[in-house]
């Protein structure tokens, strides 16, 4: 196999692997739980339409720190899978501020999520 053919073959394999990873990521994104998605909304994005990036119009019910699943935590803004696992590992909580006292969330992360979490 000549040098050019080998380089073309590697480029072909790279494109195939990127296409596979893209479809995997797209499927994982569609499997992510949504909070109160509109029933008849079509999710199309046009580059000049920034309204699709706004927060949902309806109120969001806060999740319980002591009972929420990892999927519910990951749906919160700025909460990664690692942070969600740390939150679950630190249970039980007696107040929302325990996330700060146990050094699980930073002040900024707590400010983003304090209205989306509750203790029941």
C-alpha positions in Angstrom: 0.0 0.0 0.0 1.5 3.4 -1.0 1.9 6.2 1.4 -1.0 8.2 0.0 -3.4 5.2 0.1 -2.4 4.5 3.7 -3.0 8.1 4.7 -6.4 8.0 2.8 -7.3 4.8 4.6 -6.5 6.3 8.0 -8.5 9.4 7.2 -11.4 7.1 6.2 -11.2 5.2 9.5 -11.0 8.5 11.4 -14.2 9.8 9.7 -16.0 6.5 10.4 -15.0 6.5 14.1 -16.1 10.1 14.5 -19.4 9.3 12.9 -19.9 6.4 15.3 -19.0 8.5 18.3 -21.3 11.3 17.1 -24.3 8.9 16.9 -23.4 7.4 20.3 -23.3 10.9 21.9 -26.6 11.8 20.2 -28.3 8.7 21.5 -27.0 9.3 25.0 -28.2 12.9 24.9 -31.7 11.8 23.8 -31.8 9.3 26.7 -31.0 12.0 29.3 -34.1 12.8 31.3 -35.8 16.1 30.7 -37.7 18.2 33.3 -41.3 18.7 32.2 -40.7 18.7 28.5 -43.4 20.4 26.4 -45.6 17.7 24.9 -45.9 19.1 21.4 -42.8 21.2 21.0 -40.4 20.6 18.1 -36.8 21.2 19.1 -35.3 22.9 16.1 -32.5 25.4 16.4 -31.7 28.1 14.0 -28.5 30.0 14.4 -30.4 33.3 14.7 -33.0 32.0 17.1 -31.6 32.2 20.7 -35.0 31.6 22.3 -34.3 27.9 22.2 -31.6 28.4 24.8 -33.9 30.1 27.3 -35.1 28.3 30.5 -38.4 26.5 30.4 -41.4 28.7 30.9 -43.1 26.6 33.5 -42.1 26.2 37.2 -39.7 23.3 37.9 -40.5 21.2 41.0 -37.4 21.0 43.2 -35.8 17.5 43.6 -35.3 16.0 47.1 -31.6 15.7 48.0 -32.3 12.5 50.0 -34.3 10.6 47.4 -33.3 11.9 43.9 -31.7 9.6 41.4 -28.4 10.3 39.7 -30.2 11.1 36.5 -32.2 13.8 38.3 -29.1 15.4 39.7 -27.3 15.4 36.3 -30.3 17.2 34.8 -29.5 20.2 37.1 -27.3 23.0 35.7 -23.6 22.4 36.3 -24.0 19.0 38.1 -21.8 16.3 36.5 -22.0 12.6 37.1 -19.1 12.8 39.6 -20.8 15.6 41.6 -24.1 13.6 41.5 -22.3 10.6 42.9 -20.8 12.7 45.7 -24.1 14.1 46.6 -25.7 10.7 46.8 -22.7 9.3 48.8 -23.1 12.2 51.4 -26.7 11.3 52.3 -28.7 11.9 54.5 -28.9 15.7 54.5 -30.8 17.8 57.0 -30.4 21.0 55.1 -29.5 22.2 51.6 -26.5 24.1 53.0 -25.0 20.8 54.0 -23.7 20.5 50.4 -21.6 23.6 51.2 -20.5 22.4 54.6 -19.5 19.0 53.4 -17.6 20.7 50.5 -19.5 18.9 47.8 -20.6 22.0 45.9 -18.8 25.3 45.4 -20.6 28.5 46.3 -21.3 29.2 42.6 -22.7 25.7 42.0 -24.8 25.9 45.1 -26.2 29.3 44.0 -27.1 27.8 40.6 -29.0 24.9 42.1 -30.3 26.1 45.5 -33.8 26.8 44.1 -33.9 23.4 42.3 -33.2 21.2 45.3 -35.2 20.6 48.5 -35.2 18.5 51.7 -38.5 16.7 52.3 
